[in-house]
Amino acid sequence: MLERRCWPTIDLMRSEEMQLVQLIIPIESAYRTISYVGDLSLFQFKDLNTEKSPFQRTYASQIKRCGEMARKIRFFKEHMTKAGLLPSTRFPCRDGVHLDALEMTLGELEAELLEMNANSEKLQHTYNELIEFKLVLLKGAEFFHSAFNTAAQKTENEARRLGEKSIDSPLLREQEMMVDPSKQYTLGFICGLVPREKSMAFERILFRATRGNVFLKQAVLEYPVVDPASGHKVEKNVFVIFYSGERAKSKIVKICDAFGANCYSFSDDPEKQQLMMKEVTARLTELKTTIDVGHVHRDNVLSTIGSQIEQWHHLVKKEKSIYHTLNMLSIDVTKKCLVAEGWCPVFSTKEIQDTLQQATYDSNSQVGSIFHILPTKESPPTYFRTNKFNSAFQEIVDAYGVAKYQEANPGVYTIITFPFLFAVMFGDWGHGICLFLATLYLILREKKFSSQKLGDIMQMAFGGRYLIMMMALFSIYTGLVYNEFFSLPFELFGPSAYACHDPSCRDASTAGVIKVRDTYPFGVDPVWHGSRSELPFLNSLKMKMSILIGVAHMNLGIILSYCNAKFFKNDLNIWYQFVPQIIFLNSLFGYLSLLIIVKWCTGSKADLYHILIYMFLSPTDDLGENQLFFGQKFLQILLLFLALISVPWMLFPKPFILKRQHEERHRGRSYAPLDNTDDSLDFEMENDSHGHGEFDFSEIFVHQLIHTIEFVLGAVSNTASYLRLWALSLAHSELSSVFFDKVLLLSWGYNNIFILGIGVIVFISATVGVLLVMETLSAFLHAMRLHWVEFQNKFFEGDGYKFQPFSFAGLNDEDE
């Protein structure tokens, strides 16, 4: 452990050194101690009561109590949402509110709110019934008034017709009027409202149940009304049913109940109708005033709750998390102390001890808490101290797998390599500036955005704002190298080195060009863009550049495997994994990279494909015009020999050496003194490959065989995978060129301002939608794949687990 501290301590290079700690806390100061440790956010508790169910633990009643208070707070929030009120997002971070007082306050407010809701529902129900009753009075009066007018007119017409035909008709009419009133028969009627969607079925059932001995009259309401039973707006019809007999009335009432039709009393006397209308209107006015006053009072109560509800919610969640953590502690046999175990960083030892002393002092406890470091062979959690800049890069690595404890962290190198590989595929300094400006806006407004709830996509972009900023800056750099600004070249660093070979040459893109000046100082010469040789030249350049970048990236991964082996003192991995791997990769693809650089420097026309293929097929043949330097043939034979030797070098020695070491440990331990038996057993358990005490040579050999085959085949496939840098860069450049030539320039050629406007809009939409959004996402995913598969598989195990300290910092972001 002391030798490890000799290594330079650089944040993020390796995870923080952790220690397993035991805390012995007096019961009287346990609550305050856990609270202070939560504010510190540097201690991860272990559950020492895994055999107990949640209901059997010591503080189960307190957690249930906090859950009930959280339910009441959710109840308040639901009513605030219905009322259109927003809770205050800022609340004073004070702990002056006691849990008992808060519980009492929440109970009183809930009872008050429930009572107000019950009264409001009753009043609203009565109000809706009166509204329906008023509509029945209006429509019913129209029915009867129309019926009376129609009947009077028919009687008058019939009397006039009979008077003209017979002289005896007046005598008959007098005879009819002299009939005994007790022998006259009067029809009964029922008025009400029925849902419009049920009106047809309602009419059919009435007809069938009474065998057609009813008369139904309906009127359609122009607008929906609130149903008293459901409280929802429903389209209804007003109906009047005329019947004869109590038996028919009983059937009609049952049918109305079955169809949800509300029936109301009604009089056929016009004077009584007017009196009932006045009474209903007066009651509606009173109820409306009462309901409005109740709503105002309820909104005032909810507003008062809303100003403190976030503080209450935070306090309840904090209390619940404290008691949940206390349930993870075991009780001492004396039942006077709680024993906690957990992980913490070594650098936080003094800080945690000071926190324990402060909690003891504030609790007025006579006995202090004990901080004790436990020896363990358990793998500690992985903890990196990140900030808002590098956290997004670390998240990319953690999405693949959490680093094993203190192994080399790819996140450090990802800060540079990830945006660079992205920029190789996205290279255009015009698009890079657009991306940078969008990210700069997020960075400048980060205080505002960090306090708001953003959508999923926006939250993702905001969380990775510094990652996107680095991607944009590197894209500007590679865009300058490619000399592309929305697919247009610029002579930013001086004039082109080429010109027409003839003064009469008018089109340098169709006629040849010659070099007339010094080489263009930075990036691609602008004369290549638009020339006949543009595509072959850029294809060759970007393809070779992709191979160089890929080989360098994979070599970095293999070097990091050496750093891991050196740090963990694993000499086997250095001599039988790192050395043959670095030899194999560079004997083939490192040599190819050397040939690319030599060809660029010498301007040779050698065929690199031919050289590499015949290096395997005919290593002893003469190279001829493909020879780039003296001794190339001998070097190729030597490298081919080293590559062939490195494969069995990786495969065979390591399993046999592990087997020999296992046998030596057992042979040397069989006659060991008795007092050293436990230490020897621990040493074997630590060094055995699978921790079972049994060495399975066949399993070790098969594992090494798989690893060797994976590396050998992966060296070829991974190098080919880096050619995606060339492919996506070419696709981005060609898409940008197509949008500029076929949209913007084409619309410009029509000399019509309307067509030009449409062309500009289409060009901007295509640039933003395709090149700045879809191409960004595509390049991002490909860069992530190159890191996860081609780079990290050379050294990164990623079988660790995150350090998750007990903390109150993220309580406000958690959902109940």
Solvent accessible surface area in square Angstrom, and as a share of the most:
residue,aa,sasa,rsa
1,M,124,0.55
2,L,135,0.67
3,E,109,0.49
4,R,73,0.27
5,R,137,0.50
6,C,113,0.67
7,W,97,0.34
8,P,101,0.63
9,T,128,0.74
10,I,94,0.48
11,D,89,0.46
12,L,17,0.09
13,M,62,0.28
14,R,46,0.17
15,S,4,0.03
16,E,31,0.14
17,E,37,0.17
18,M,14,0.06
19,Q,19,0.08
20,L,12,0.06
21,V,0,0.00
22,Q,38,0.17
23,L,0,0.00
24,I,50,0.26
25,I,0,0.00
26,P,4,0.03
27,I,69,0.35
28,E,108,0.48
29,S,0,0.00
30,A,1,0.01
31,Y,80,0.31
32,R,97,0.35
33,T,0,0.00
34,I,0,0.00
35,S,13,0.08
36,Y,52,0.20
37,V,0,0.00
38,G,0,0.00
39,D,91,0.47
40,L,39,0.19
41,S,35,0.22
42,L,20,0.10
43,F,1,0.00
44,Q,31,0.14
45,F,16,0.07
46,K,55,0.23
47,D,50,0.26
48,L,50,0.25
49,N,13,0.06
50,T,102,0.59
51,E,132,0.59
52,K,82,0.35
53,S,46,0.30
54,P,95,0.60
55,F,184,0.76
56,Q,126,0.56
57,R,39,0.14
58,T,78,0.45
59,Y,32,0.12
60,A,24,0.18
61,S,76,0.49
62,Q,51,0.23
63,I,39,0.20
64,K,160,0.68
65,R,69,0.25
66,C,0,0.00
67,G,25,0.24
68,E,76,0.34
69,M,1,0.00
70,A,1,0.01
71,R,92,0.34
72,K,24,0.10
73,I,0,0.00
74,R,102,0.37
75,F,34,0.14
76,F,0,0.00
77,K,54,0.23
78,E,101,0.45
79,H,29,0.13
80,M,3,0.01
81,T,106,0.62
82,K,168,0.71
83,A,34,0.26
84,G,62,0.60
85,L,51,0.25
86,L,165,0.82
87,P,39,0.25
88,S,45,0.29
89,T,114,0.66
90,R,209,0.76
91,F,38,0.16
92,P,68,0.42
93,C,126,0.76
94,R,124,0.45
95,D,99,0.51
96,G,68,0.66
97,V,41,0.23
98,H,119,0.53
99,L,17,0.08
100,D,76,0.39
101,A,55,0.43
102,L,2,0.01
103,E,60,0.27
104,M,133,0.59
105,T,51,0.30
106,L,0,0.00
107,G,26,0.25
108,E,109,0.49
109,L,32,0.16
110,E,21,0.10
111,A,60,0.47
112,E,64,0.28
113,L,0,0.00
114,L,89,0.44
115,E,112,0.50
116,M,28,0.12
117,N,20,0.10
118,A,45,0.35
119,N,72,0.37
120,S,23,0.15
121,E,121,0.54
122,K,140,0.59
123,L,53,0.27
124,Q,64,0.28
125,H,76,0.34
126,T,40,0.24
127,Y,43,0.17
128,N,8,0.04
129,E,61,0.27
130,L,13,0.06
131,I,51,0.26
132,E,0,0.00
133,F,30,0.13
134,K,61,0.26
135,L,18,0.09
136,V,0,0.00
137,L,2,0.01
138,L,83,0.41
139,K,31,0.13
140,G,0,0.00
141,A,32,0.24
142,E,102,0.46
143,F,27,0.11
144,F,17,0.07
145,H,121,0.54
146,S,63,0.41
147,A,53,0.41
148,F,109,0.46
149,N,78,0.40
150,T,64,0.37
151,A,55,0.43
152,A,64,0.50
153,Q,117,0.52
154,K,135,0.57
155,T,89,0.52
156,E,100,0.45
157,N,74,0.38
158,E,89,0.40
159,A,27,0.21
160,R,129,0.47
161,R,120,0.44
162,L,76,0.38
163,G,42,0.41
164,E,138,0.62
165,K,150,0.64
166,S,48,0.31
167,I,160,0.81
168,D,75,0.39
169,S,11,0.07
170,P,66,0.41
171,L,118,0.59
172,L,101,0.50
173,R,100,0.37
174,E,98,0.44
175,Q,120,0.53
176,E,119,0.53
177,M,153,0.68
178,M,160,0.71
179,V,73,0.42
180,D,69,0.36
181,P,103,0.65
182,S,93,0.60
183,K,160,0.68
184,Q,123,0.55
185,Y,162,0.62
186,T,123,0.71
187,L,98,0.49
188,G,23,0.23
189,F,49,0.20
190,I,18,0.09
191,C,2,0.01
192,G,0,0.00
193,L,0,0.00
194,V,0,0.00
195,P,15,0.09
196,R,71,0.26
197,E,153,0.69
198,K,78,0.33
199,S,8,0.05
200,M,123,0.55
201,A,35,0.27
202,F,0,0.00
203,E,75,0.33
204,R,117,0.43
205,I,66,0.33
206,L,1,0.00
207,F,127,0.53
208,R,165,0.60
209,A,35,0.27
210,T,10,0.06
211,R,213,0.78
212,G,28,0.27
213,N,103,0.53
214,V,29,0.17
215,F,122,0.51
216,L,33,0.16
217,K,95,0.40
218,Q,50,0.22
219,A,20,0.15
220,V,88,0.51
221,L,4,0.02
222,E,139,0.62
223,Y,124,0.47
224,P,54,0.34
225,V,6,0.04
226,V,44,0.25
227,D,18,0.10
228,P,12,0.08
229,A,93,0.72
230,S,61,0.40
231,G,46,0.44
232,H,129,0.58
233,K,148,0.63
234,V,42,0.24
235,E,92,0.41
236,K,1,0.00
237,N,9,0.04
238,V,0,0.00
239,F,0,0.00
240,V,0,0.00
241,I,0,0.00
242,F,45,0.19
243,Y,20,0.08
244,S,44,0.28
245,G,38,0.36
246,E,131,0.59
247,R,194,0.71
248,A,16,0.12
249,K,76,0.32
250,S,54,0.35
251,K,75,0.32
252,I,0,0.00
253,V,60,0.35
254,K,141,0.60
255,I,19,0.10
256,C,0,0.00
257,D,103,0.54
258,A,85,0.66
259,F,35,0.15
260,G,41,0.40
261,A,7,0.06
262,N,40,0.21
263,C,56,0.34
264,Y,41,0.16
265,S,84,0.54
266,F,25,0.10
267,S,23,0.15
268,D,65,0.34
269,D,52,0.27
270,P,78,0.49
271,E,134,0.60
272,K,114,0.48
273,Q,18,0.08
274,Q,122,0.54
275,L,105,0.52
276,M,39,0.17
277,M,41,0.18
278,K,140,0.60
279,E,97,0.44
280,V,7,0.04
281,T,56,0.33
282,A,54,0.42
283,R,123,0.45
284,L,14,0.07
285,T,85,0.49
286,E,116,0.52
287,L,22,0.11
288,K,100,0.42
289,T,81,0.47
290,T,67,0.39
291,I,10,0.05
292,D,61,0.32
293,V,94,0.54
294,G,33,0.31
295,H,61,0.27
296,V,88,0.50
297,H,87,0.39
298,R,54,0.20
299,D,47,0.25
300,N,85,0.43
301,V,18,0.11
302,L,1,0.00
303,S,58,0.37
304,T,88,0.51
305,I,1,0.01
306,G,5,0.04
307,S,65,0.42
308,Q,69,0.31
309,I,0,0.00
310,E,43,0.19
311,Q,9,0.04
312,W,14,0.05
313,H,20,0.09
314,H,39,0.17
315,L,15,0.07
316,V,1,0.00
317,K,18,0.08
318,K,19,0.08
319,E,14,0.06
320,K,66,0.28
321,S,23,0.15
322,I,0,0.00
323,Y,29,0.11
324,H,104,0.46
325,T,5,0.03
326,L,3,0.02
327,N,7,0.03
328,M,33,0.15
329,L,5,0.02
330,S,32,0.21
331,I,71,0.36
332,D,46,0.24
333,V,142,0.82
334,T,81,0.47
335,K,147,0.62
336,K,143,0.60
337,C,30,0.18
338,L,2,0.01
339,V,24,0.14
340,A,1,0.00
341,E,36,0.16
342,G,0,0.00
343,W,6,0.02
344,C,0,0.00
345,P,0,0.00
346,V,50,0.29
347,F,87,0.36
348,S,0,0.00
349,T,29,0.17
350,K,134,0.57
351,E,80,0.36
352,I,0,0.00
353,Q,62,0.28
354,D,62,0.32
355,T,19,0.11
356,L,5,0.03
357,Q,127,0.56
358,Q,90,0.40
359,A,0,0.00
360,T,18,0.10
361,Y,168,0.64
362,D,48,0.25
363,S,26,0.17
364,N,127,0.65
365,S,17,0.11
366,Q,171,0.76
367,V,90,0.51
368,G,38,0.36
369,S,24,0.15
370,I,92,0.47
371,F,33,0.14
372,H,87,0.39
373,I,87,0.44
374,L,36,0.18
375,P,127,0.80
376,T,57,0.33
377,K,135,0.57
378,E,83,0.37
379,S,64,0.41
380,P,22,0.14
381,P,0,0.00
382,T,5,0.03
383,Y,43,0.16
384,F,26,0.11
385,R,109,0.40
386,T,58,0.34
387,N,86,0.44
388,K,114,0.48
389,F,64,0.26
390,N,16,0.08
391,S,37,0.24
392,A,13,0.10
393,F,1,0.00
394,Q,10,0.04
395,E,96,0.43
396,I,13,0.07
397,V,1,0.00
398,D,24,0.12
399,A,73,0.57
400,Y,95,0.36
401,G,14,0.13
402,V,27,0.15
403,A,0,0.00
404,K,58,0.24
405,Y,32,0.12
406,Q,15,0.07
407,E,3,0.01
408,A,6,0.04
409,N,0,0.00
410,P,0,0.00
411,G,2,0.02
412,V,30,0.17
413,Y,53,0.20
414,T,1,0.01
415,I,29,0.15
416,I,96,0.49
417,T,25,0.15
418,F,0,0.00
419,P,0,0.00
420,F,58,0.24
421,L,3,0.01
422,F,0,0.00
423,A,0,0.00
424,V,3,0.01
425,M,1,0.01
426,F,1,0.00
427,G,4,0.04
428,D,0,0.00
429,W,40,0.14
430,G,1,0.01
431,H,0,0.00
432,G,0,0.00
433,I,61,0.31
434,C,46,0.28
435,L,19,0.09
436,F,47,0.20
437,L,105,0.52
438,A,60,0.47
439,T,2,0.01
440,L,59,0.29
441,Y,110,0.42
442,L,16,0.08
443,I,28,0.14
444,L,131,0.65
445,R,90,0.33
446,E,30,0.13
447,K,179,0.76
448,K,94,0.40
449,F,20,0.08
450,S,77,0.50
451,S,82,0.53
452,Q,81,0.36
453,K,202,0.86
454,L,38,0.19
455,G,46,0.45
456,D,122,0.63
457,I,143,0.73
458,M,73,0.33
459,Q,85,0.38
460,M,143,0.64
461,A,32,0.25
462,F,11,0.05
463,G,37,0.36
464,G,10,0.10
465,R,23,0.08
466,Y,28,0.11
467,L,9,0.04
468,I,36,0.18
469,M,35,0.16
470,M,27,0.12
471,M,2,0.01
472,A,0,0.00
473,L,75,0.37
474,F,43,0.18
475,S,0,0.00
476,I,36,0.18
477,Y,108,0.41
478,T,7,0.04
479,G,0,0.00
480,L,43,0.21
481,V,36,0.21
482,Y,4,0.01
483,N,5,0.03
484,E,4,0.02
485,F,55,0.23
486,F,40,0.17
487,S,18,0.12
488,L,61,0.30
489,P,46,0.29
490,F,80,0.33
491,E,100,0.45
492,L,86,0.43
493,F,86,0.36
494,G,27,0.26
495,P,79,0.49
496,S,10,0.06
497,A,1,0.01
498,Y,62,0.24
499,A,37,0.29
500,C,42,0.25
501,H,103,0.46
502,D,56,0.29
503,P,140,0.88
504,S,86,0.56
505,C,25,0.15
506,R,235,0.86
507,D,65,0.34
508,A,38,0.30
509,S,36,0.23
510,T,79,0.46
511,A,32,0.25
512,G,38,0.36
513,V,56,0.32
514,I,85,0.43
515,K,110,0.47
516,V,76,0.43
517,R,116,0.42
518,D,129,0.67
519,T,96,0.56
520,Y,13,0.05
521,P,96,0.60
522,F,67,0.28
523,G,34,0.33
524,V,9,0.05
525,D,9,0.05
526,P,13,0.08
527,V,35,0.20
528,W,61,0.21
529,H,26,0.12
530,G,55,0.53
531,S,28,0.18
532,R,163,0.59
533,S,53,0.34
534,E,39,0.17
535,L,85,0.42
536,P,85,0.54
537,F,65,0.27
538,L,5,0.03
539,N,39,0.20
540,S,42,0.27
541,L,42,0.21
542,K,1,0.00
543,M,36,0.16
544,K,22,0.09
545,M,39,0.17
546,S,0,0.00
547,I,24,0.12
548,L,38,0.19
549,I,27,0.14
550,G,0,0.00
551,V,8,0.04
552,A,63,0.49
553,H,10,0.04
554,M,0,0.00
555,N,22,0.12
556,L,48,0.24
557,G,0,0.00
558,I,0,0.00
559,I,81,0.41
560,L,5,0.03
561,S,11,0.07
562,Y,74,0.28
563,C,37,0.22
564,N,16,0.08
565,A,5,0.04
566,K,101,0.43
567,F,10,0.04
568,F,64,0.27
569,K,130,0.55
570,N,56,0.29
571,D,91,0.47
572,L,23,0.12
573,N,33,0.17
574,I,15,0.08
575,W,148,0.52
576,Y,54,0.20
577,Q,31,0.14
578,F,35,0.15
579,V,26,0.15
580,P,0,0.00
581,Q,3,0.01
582,I,38,0.19
583,I,41,0.21
584,F,13,0.05
585,L,0,0.00
586,N,48,0.25
587,S,2,0.02
588,L,13,0.06
589,F,20,0.08
590,G,16,0.15
591,Y,4,0.01
592,L,17,0.09
593,S,13,0.08
594,L,78,0.39
595,L,0,0.00
596,I,2,0.01
597,I,83,0.42
598,V,29,0.17
599,K,44,0.19
600,W,115,0.40
601,C,105,0.63
602,T,85,0.49
603,G,58,0.56
604,S,33,0.22
605,K,197,0.84
606,A,2,0.01
607,D,67,0.35
608,L,16,0.08
609,Y,139,0.53
610,H,78,0.35
611,I,2,0.01
612,L,36,0.18
613,I,94,0.47
614,Y,96,0.36
615,M,0,0.00
616,F,95,0.39
617,L,123,0.61
618,S,31,0.20
619,P,35,0.22
620,T,92,0.53
621,D,80,0.41
622,D,122,0.63
623,L,28,0.14
624,G,48,0.46
625,E,159,0.71
626,N,15,0.07
627,Q,80,0.35
628,L,23,0.11
629,F,56,0.23
630,F,196,0.82
631,G,31,0.29
632,Q,0,0.00
633,K,77,0.33
634,F,145,0.61
635,L,50,0.25
636,Q,3,0.01
637,I,66,0.34
638,L,72,0.36
639,L,27,0.14
640,L,20,0.10
641,F,116,0.48
642,L,58,0.29
643,A,3,0.02
644,L,113,0.56
645,I,76,0.38
646,S,1,0.00
647,V,45,0.26
648,P,55,0.35
649,W,75,0.26
650,M,1,0.00
651,L,21,0.10
652,F,92,0.38
653,P,37,0.23
654,K,32,0.13
655,P,0,0.00
656,F,109,0.45
657,I,31,0.16
658,L,41,0.20
659,K,77,0.33
660,R,139,0.51
661,Q,66,0.29
662,H,24,0.11
663,E,73,0.33
664,E,87,0.39
665,R,55,0.20
666,H,65,0.29
667,R,151,0.55
668,G,60,0.57
669,R,65,0.24
670,S,79,0.51
671,Y,200,0.76
672,A,35,0.27
673,P,83,0.52
674,L,167,0.83
675,D,118,0.61
676,N,66,0.34
677,T,69,0.40
678,D,103,0.53
679,D,96,0.50
680,S,25,0.16
681,L,92,0.46
682,D,59,0.31
683,F,107,0.45
684,E,6,0.03
685,M,87,0.39
686,E,116,0.52
687,N,69,0.35
688,D,12,0.06
689,S,61,0.40
690,H,95,0.42
691,G,26,0.25
692,H,144,0.64
693,G,20,0.19
694,E,140,0.63
695,F,45,0.19
696,D,68,0.35
697,F,55,0.23
698,S,69,0.45
699,E,79,0.35
700,I,16,0.08
701,F,49,0.20
702,V,77,0.44
703,H,123,0.55
704,Q,9,0.04
705,L,64,0.32
706,I,104,0.53
707,H,53,0.24
708,T,3,0.02
709,I,87,0.44
710,E,103,0.46
711,F,16,0.07
712,V,32,0.18
713,L,117,0.58
714,G,12,0.12
715,A,1,0.01
716,V,82,0.47
717,S,63,0.41
718,N,9,0.05
719,T,7,0.04
720,A,55,0.43
721,S,14,0.09
722,Y,0,0.00
723,L,51,0.26
724,R,51,0.19
725,L,1,0.00
726,W,64,0.22
727,A,51,0.39
728,L,26,0.13
729,S,4,0.03
730,L,36,0.18
731,A,45,0.35
732,H,2,0.01
733,S,11,0.07
734,E,72,0.32
735,L,60,0.30
736,S,3,0.02
737,S,35,0.23
738,V,74,0.42
739,F,32,0.13
740,F,29,0.12
741,D,60,0.31
742,K,133,0.56
743,V,31,0.18
744,L,39,0.19
745,L,88,0.44
746,L,104,0.52
747,S,8,0.05
748,W,166,0.58
749,G,55,0.53
750,Y,132,0.50
751,N,144,0.74
752,N,66,0.34
753,I,146,0.74
754,F,144,0.60
755,I,59,0.30
756,L,38,0.19
757,G,31,0.30
758,I,82,0.42
759,G,6,0.06
760,V,55,0.32
761,I,115,0.58
762,V,70,0.41
763,F,28,0.12
764,I,94,0.48
765,S,66,0.43
766,A,17,0.13
767,T,8,0.05
768,V,72,0.42
769,G,31,0.30
770,V,44,0.25
771,L,2,0.01
772,L,26,0.13
773,V,86,0.49
774,M,124,0.55
775,E,26,0.12
776,T,21,0.12
777,L,107,0.53
778,S,37,0.24
779,A,2,0.02
780,F,46,0.19
781,L,88,0.44
782,H,53,0.24
783,A,0,0.00
784,M,31,0.14
785,R,93,0.34
786,L,0,0.00
787,H,1,0.00
788,W,59,0.21
789,V,58,0.33
790,E,0,0.00
791,F,0,0.00
792,Q,1,0.00
793,N,63,0.33
794,K,13,0.06
795,F,17,0.07
796,F,15,0.06
797,E,105,0.47
798,G,17,0.16
799,D,99,0.51
800,G,22,0.21
801,Y,85,0.32
802,K,80,0.34
803,F,15,0.06
804,Q,131,0.58
805,P,40,0.25
806,F,27,0.11
807,S,33,0.21
808,F,17,0.07
809,A,89,0.69
810,G,31,0.30
811,L,10,0.05
812,N,87,0.45
813,D,125,0.65
814,E,99,0.44
815,D,136,0.71
816,E,94,0.42
